[in-house]
Amino acid sequence: MLQRVFKAFQYRDFRLMWIGACTSAIGTWMQMLAQGWLIWKMSHSPFLLSLDPILQATPIFLFSLVGGVFADRIERRHLLMFSQFLQMTCALVLTFLVGFQAVKVWHFLTCSFVVGFAQAFGGPAYTALIPTLVSKEDMPNAIASTQSSSMGR
């Protein structure tokens, strides 16, 4: 039974991509929580607190179709790596700004928009990369594995 559930994990590249996506998702969730807390602490503004996730979701809504076109036309791994690099850069910039006590609310809002833009391209690349990592008969299992763990972005 368990062997069937984890069938897609027999593929090394799928396993590595899933572990990386899981790690990235955990980091993203931690950043979202900390960001919201810091925005509230700095501004006490419900508007700015709600604007942050809106700014992250808007580019995903607007550019995911374009991201899908890019994922079909250029190397998916490079697009995914660029997306992850951009998200990591935003996290590092915010980390340094917070560490040096130089952060402003607009830094968080700008980074949220940039992260959303990166996710609009990384999500389709991630999804389109899965069929290249597992065999056709294991595709449903691989898709379920990514979706059930909230890794499919």
C-alpha positions in Angstrom: 0.0 0.0 0.0 2.7 2.6 1.0 4.7 1.6 -2.0 1.9 2.7 -4.2 1.4 5.9 -2.4 5.1 6.9 -2.7 5.6 5.5 -6.2 6.8 8.7 -7.7 9.5 9.0 -5.1 11.4 6.1 -6.7 12.7 8.7 -9.2 15.7 10.5 -7.9 15.1 13.8 -9.7 11.5 13.9 -8.6 12.5 13.3 -5.1 15.1 16.1 -5.1 12.6 18.5 -6.7 9.9 17.6 -4.2 12.3 18.0 -1.2 13.5 21.4 -2.6 9.9 22.6 -3.2 8.9 21.4 0.3 11.8 23.3 1.9 11.0 26.4 -0.2 7.3 26.2 0.8 8.2 26.0 4.5 10.5 29.0 4.1 7.8 30.9 2.3 5.2 30.2 5.0 7.6 31.3 7.7 8.4 34.5 5.8 4.7 35.2 5.3 4.0 34.8 9.0 7.0 36.9 10.1 6.3 39.6 7.4 2.7 40.0 8.5 3.7 40.2 12.2 6.4 42.8 11.4 4.0 44.9 9.2 1.5 44.9 12.0 4.1 45.7 14.6 5.5 48.6 12.5 2.2 50.1 11.2 -0.7 48.8 13.2 -2.6 49.2 9.9 -5.1 46.6 8.9 -5.0 48.0 5.4 -1.2 47.5 5.0 -1.5 44.1 6.6 -4.1 43.0 4.1 -2.3 44.7 1.2 0.8 42.5 1.6 -0.8 39.2 0.5 -2.8 41.0 -2.1 0.4 42.3 -3.7 1.8 38.8 -3.7 -1.3 37.2 -5.2 -1.9 39.9 -7.9 1.1 39.1 -10.1 0.3 35.4 -9.8 -3.2 36.1 -11.0 -2.1 38.4 -13.8 1.0 36.6 -15.1 0.6 32.9 -14.5 -0.6 32.3 -18.1 2.4 34.2 -19.4 4.5 32.1 -17.0 3.0 29.0 -18.6 4.0 30.2 -22.1 7.5 30.8 -20.9 7.6 27.4 -19.2 6.8 25.9 -22.6 9.3 27.9 -24.6 12.4 28.0 -22.5 14.3 25.5 -20.2 11.9 24.8 -17.3 14.7 24.1 -14.9 16.3 27.4 -15.6 13.0 29.3 -15.2 12.3 27.5 -11.9 15.8 28.2 -10.6 15.5 31.8 -11.5 12.2 32.0 -9.7 13.6 30.4 -6.6 16.7 32.7 -6.8 14.5 35.8 -7.0 12.4 34.7 -4.0 15.5 33.8 -2.0 17.1 37.2 -2.8 14.0 39.0 -1.5 14.1 36.9 1.7 17.8 37.7 2.2 17.3 41.5 1.5 14.5 41.6 4.0 16.6 39.6 6.5 19.5 42.1 6.3 17.1 45.1 6.4 15.4 43.7 9.5 18.8 42.7 11.1 20.2 46.2 10.6 16.9 47.8 11.7 16.5 49.6 8.4 13.4 48.0 7.2 10.3 49.9 6.2 6.8 48.6 5.4 7.3 49.5 1.7 10.2 47.0 1.6 7.9 44.2 2.6 5.2 45.3 0.1 7.7 45.5 -2.7 9.3 42.2 -2.0 5.8 40.6 -1.8 5.1 41.8 -5.3 8.4 40.6 -6.6 7.9 37.2 -4.9 4.4 37.0 -6.5 5.9 37.8 -9.9 8.5 35.1 -9.4 5.9 32.6 -8.4 3.8 33.4 -11.5 6.7 32.0 -13.6 8.0 29.4 -11.2 4.7 27.7 -10.6 4.0 26.8 -14.2 7.6 25.7 -14.7 7.4 23.5 -11.6 4.2 21.9 -12.8 5.5 21.4 -16.4 8.7 19.9 -15.2 7.0 17.0 -13.4 6.3 15.0 -16.6 10.0 15.1 -17.5 10.9 13.5 -14.1 8.6 10.5 -13.9 7.2 7.9 -16.3 3.7 8.4 -17.8 2.1 5.7 -15.6 3.5 7.4 -12.4 2.3 10.9 -13.4 -1.0 10.8 -11.4 1.0 9.7 -8.3 3.6 12.5 -8.8 0.9 15.1 -9.3 -1.0 13.9 -6.2 2.2 14.0 -4.2 2.9 17.6 -5.1 -0.6 18.8 -4.7 -1.5 17.0 -1.5 1.6 18.5 0.2 0.8 22.0 -1.1 4.1 22.0 -3.1 2.4 22.4 -6.5 2.5 26.1 -6.9 
